[in-house]
Amino acid sequence: MHADDSADSRIIEQLRNRDPNGIAAAYDRYGRSAYALFVRITHDRAAAEDLLQELFLRLWDRGVKFDSSKGALGVWILSIARNLAIDHVRSAQTRFSSRLRSMEHLESLCFGDHPSGRESRITDVRSIQEAFAALSADEKRVMELAYFEGFSQSEIAANIQEPLGTVKSRVRSALGRLRVALGGNKKP
């Protein structure tokens, strides 16, 4: 078992037992990444701080329901974070007011002086950046609009003035290429 898997297993067990140390460990391990994701999606540091607090309250409430057979703890936490951020952006009607920032800014948002597992996380971010860089410009654009701006595929099609089928094909192609590039073989 990898050290990261062991740490996540301990956190999961603590969350299931409603041990406050589990939420603290989850925060230490995933708080910076979640905050970076919130900032990336909302473009608002104050909102990101509020959403981070909401995320860990939800994690405390839902931690007992986590199923490790469906995926990794970090992916689950960041999926919840992404959904919270998109809900915030949609409810605030602010998604059209800010510009996209490139993936190159992700590393500077994620990593300060966080000692735990920094090298492996930097490697993960670099792998994601390299996989993302291998996508075509059209694939990158639809992925950024879908995952960081929270647009539905229909909204993307209207925004970039392309047929819905084209947008769906680009998203499917990009996800497939990212899965292969990142060594994943599980289907979502």
ZIHU-V157958 format. One record per residue. RES is the residue in three letters. PHI is phi in radians with two decimals (none if undefined). PSI is psi in whole degrees, -180 to 180 (NA if undefined). NEAR is the number of other ideal C-beta (glycine too) atoms within 10 Angstrom. Layout:
res->RES phi->PHI psi->PSI near->NEAR
res->RES phi->PHI psi->PSI near->NEAR
//
This chain:
res->MET phi->none psi->135 near->7
res->HIS phi->-1.22 psi->149 near->8
res->ALA phi->-1.00 psi->-38 near->9
res->ASP phi->-1.13 psi->-39 near->17
res->ASP phi->-1.13 psi->-40 near->12
res->SER phi->-1.14 psi->-43 near->10
res->ALA phi->-1.10 psi->-44 near->17
res->ASP phi->-1.11 psi->-39 near->23
res->SER phi->-1.08 psi->-41 near->13
res->ARG phi->-1.11 psi->-44 near->14
res->ILE phi->-1.08 psi->-45 near->27
res->ILE phi->-1.04 psi->-46 near->19
res->GLU phi->-1.09 psi->-42 near->12
res->GLN phi->-1.13 psi->-41 near->18
res->LEU phi->-1.12 psi->-41 near->24
res->ARG phi->-1.11 psi->-33 near->13
res->ASN phi->-1.54 psi->6 near->11
res->ARG phi->1.00 psi->36 near->11
res->ASP phi->-1.48 psi->121 near->15
res->PRO phi->-1.01 psi->-25 near->10
res->ASN phi->-1.14 psi->-26 near->12
res->GLY phi->-1.17 psi->-44 near->20
res->ILE phi->-1.21 psi->-36 near->18
res->ALA phi->-1.13 psi->-43 near->14
res->ALA phi->-1.17 psi->-40 near->18
res->ALA phi->-1.11 psi->-42 near->25
res->TYR phi->-1.09 psi->-47 near->17
res->ASP phi->-1.04 psi->-39 near->14
res->ARG phi->-1.42 psi->-39 near->21
res->TYR phi->-2.11 psi->-4 near->22
res->GLY phi->-1.05 psi->-45 near->16
res->ARG phi->-1.14 psi->-42 near->17
res->SER phi->-1.14 psi->-42 near->21
res->ALA phi->-1.13 psi->-43 near->27
res->TYR phi->-1.07 psi->-44 near->19
res->ALA phi->-1.06 psi->-40 near->22
res->LEU phi->-1.13 psi->-43 near->27
res->PHE phi->-1.06 psi->-45 near->26
res->VAL phi->-1.10 psi->-42 near->21
res->ARG phi->-1.07 psi->-40 near->22
res->ILE phi->-1.46 psi->-43 near->24
res->THR phi->-1.54 psi->-23 near->24
res->HIS phi->1.03 psi->30 near->19
res->ASP phi->-2.54 psi->110 near->18
res->ARG phi->-1.16 psi->-36 near->11
res->ALA phi->-1.15 psi->-45 near->8
res->ALA phi->-1.10 psi->-39 near->18
res->ALA phi->-1.07 psi->-40 near->23
res->GLU phi->-1.13 psi->-43 near->13
res->ASP phi->-1.11 psi->-43 near->15
res->LEU phi->-1.16 psi->-34 near->23
res->LEU phi->-1.10 psi->-43 near->20
res->GLN phi->-1.09 psi->-45 near->10
res->GLU phi->-1.06 psi->-41 near->16
res->LEU phi->-1.00 psi->-48 near->25
res->PHE phi->-1.33 psi->-23 near->21
res->LEU phi->-1.17 psi->-42 near->11
res->ARG phi->-1.14 psi->-41 near->15
res->LEU phi->-1.06 psi->-41 near->23
res->TRP phi->-1.07 psi->-43 near->15
res->ASP phi->-1.26 psi->-35 near->10
res->ARG phi->-1.85 psi->0 near->12
res->GLY phi->-1.01 psi->-31 near->24
res->VAL phi->-1.20 psi->-19 near->11
res->LYS phi->-1.59 psi->-5 near->9
res->PHE phi->-1.09 psi->133 near->17
res->ASP phi->-2.06 psi->106 near->8
res->SER phi->-1.17 psi->-16 near->12
res->SER phi->-1.28 psi->-17 near->4
res->LYS phi->-1.63 psi->-8 near->10
res->GLY phi->2.70 psi->179 near->13
res->ALA phi->-1.39 psi->153 near->12
res->LEU phi->-1.03 psi->-46 near->22
res->GLY phi->-1.06 psi->-41 near->18
res->VAL phi->-1.14 psi->-42 near->10
res->TRP phi->-1.07 psi->-47 near->21
res->ILE phi->-1.09 psi->-46 near->26
res->LEU phi->-1.23 psi->-26 near->17
res->SER phi->-1.18 psi->-43 near->12
res->ILE phi->-1.09 psi->-43 near->17
res->ALA phi->-1.06 psi->-46 near->26
res->ARG phi->-1.04 psi->-45 near->18
res->ASN phi->-1.12 psi->-41 near->13
res->LEU phi->-1.06 psi->-45 near->21
res->ALA phi->-1.13 psi->-43 near->24
res->ILE phi->-1.14 psi->-41 near->19
res->ASP phi->-1.05 psi->-41 near->13
res->HIS phi->-1.08 psi->-48 near->21
res->VAL phi->-1.10 psi->-44 near->23
res->ARG phi->-1.14 psi->-42 near->13
res->SER phi->-1.24 psi->-29 near->8
res->ALA phi->-1.50 psi->-9 near->12
res->GLN phi->0.96 psi->41 near->8
res->THR phi->-1.93 psi->4 near->14
res->ARG phi->-1.15 psi->-21 near->19
res->PHE phi->-1.57 psi->-8 near->8
res->SER phi->-1.57 psi->-7 near->9
res->SER phi->-2.22 psi->155 near->13
res->ARG phi->-1.59 psi->156 near->5
res->LEU phi->-1.25 psi->145 near->13
res->ARG phi->-1.92 psi->150 near->14
res->SER phi->-1.31 psi->164 near->10
res->MET phi->-1.10 psi->-20 near->19
res->GLU phi->-1.08 psi->-24 near->10
res->HIS phi->-1.41 psi->-12 near->12
res->LEU phi->-1.06 psi->-45 near->19
res->GLU phi->-1.07 psi->-42 near->15
res->SER phi->-1.17 psi->-28 near->9
res->LEU phi->-1.35 psi->-35 near->18
res->CYS phi->-1.38 psi->-33 near->21
res->PHE phi->-2.14 psi->116 near->15
res->GLY phi->-1.87 psi->-117 near->9
res->ASP phi->-1.91 psi->48 near->5
res->HIS phi->-1.44 psi->111 near->14
res->PRO phi->-1.33 psi->-30 near->6
res->SER phi->-1.33 psi->113 near->11
res->GLY phi->1.14 psi->23 near->14
res->ARG phi->-1.02 psi->-45 near->13
res->GLU phi->-1.08 psi->-43 near->7
res->SER phi->-1.19 psi->-35 near->12
res->ARG phi->-1.24 psi->-38 near->19
res->ILE phi->-1.10 psi->-41 near->13
res->THR phi->-1.08 psi->-42 near->11
res->ASP phi->-1.07 psi->-45 near->16
res->VAL phi->-1.11 psi->-43 near->18
res->ARG phi->-1.11 psi->-40 near->11
res->SER phi->-1.09 psi->-42 near->13
res->ILE phi->-1.14 psi->-43 near->16
res->GLN phi->-1.09 psi->-42 near->15
res->GLU phi->-1.14 psi->-42 near->12
res->ALA phi->-1.11 psi->-42 near->18
res->PHE phi->-1.16 psi->-38 near->21
res->ALA phi->-1.13 psi->-25 near->11
res->ALA phi->-1.36 psi->-11 near->14
res->LEU phi->-1.30 psi->156 near->19
res->SER phi->-1.23 psi->163 near->12
res->ALA phi->-1.03 psi->-40 near->6
res->ASP phi->-1.16 psi->-40 near->16
res->GLU phi->-1.15 psi->-42 near->20
res->LYS phi->-1.03 psi->-46 near->18
res->ARG phi->-1.06 psi->-47 near->19
res->VAL phi->-1.19 psi->-34 near->27
res->MET phi->-1.19 psi->-42 near->19
res->GLU phi->-1.12 psi->-43 near->18
res->LEU phi->-1.15 psi->-38 near->22
res->ALA phi->-1.29 psi->-49 near->20
res->TYR phi->-1.61 psi->-27 near->16
res->PHE phi->-1.88 psi->-22 near->22
res->GLU phi->-1.85 psi->-14 near->19
res->GLY phi->1.40 psi->17 near->19
res->PHE phi->-1.29 psi->145 near->22
res->SER phi->-1.34 psi->168 near->13
res->GLN phi->-1.12 psi->-35 near->16
res->SER phi->-1.13 psi->-41 near->11
res->GLU phi->-1.16 psi->-38 near->15
res->ILE phi->-1.09 psi->-47 near->23
res->ALA phi->-0.99 psi->-45 near->19
res->ALA phi->-1.16 psi->-40 near->13
res->ASN phi->-1.14 psi->-44 near->15
res->ILE phi->-1.70 psi->2 near->15
res->GLN phi->0.97 psi->52 near->6
res->GLU phi->-2.22 psi->156 near->16
res->PRO phi->-1.10 psi->148 near->9
res->LEU phi->-0.98 psi->-41 near->13
res->GLY phi->-1.06 psi->-37 near->10
res->THR phi->-1.13 psi->-44 near->14
res->VAL phi->-1.09 psi->-46 near->25
res->LYS phi->-1.06 psi->-41 near->15
res->SER phi->-1.12 psi->-41 near->15
res->ARG phi->-1.15 psi->-42 near->23
res->VAL phi->-1.11 psi->-47 near->18
res->ARG phi->-1.06 psi->-45 near->12
res->SER phi->-1.11 psi->-45 near->15
res->ALA phi->-1.10 psi->-45 near->23
res->LEU phi->-1.09 psi->-41 near->15
res->GLY phi->-1.10 psi->-44 near->10
res->ARG phi->-1.16 psi->-39 near->16
res->LEU phi->-1.15 psi->-42 near->17
res->ARG phi->-1.05 psi->-45 near->15
res->VAL phi->-1.14 psi->-46 near->12
res->ALA phi->-1.10 psi->-32 near->16
res->LEU phi->-1.64 psi->4 near->13
res->GLY phi->1.37 psi->16 near->8
res->GLY phi->-1.52 psi->141 near->10
res->ASN phi->-2.20 psi->4 near->6
res->LYS phi->-1.44 psi->143 near->7
res->LYS phi->-1.52 psi->145 near->5
res->PRO phi->-1.12 psi->NA near->7
//
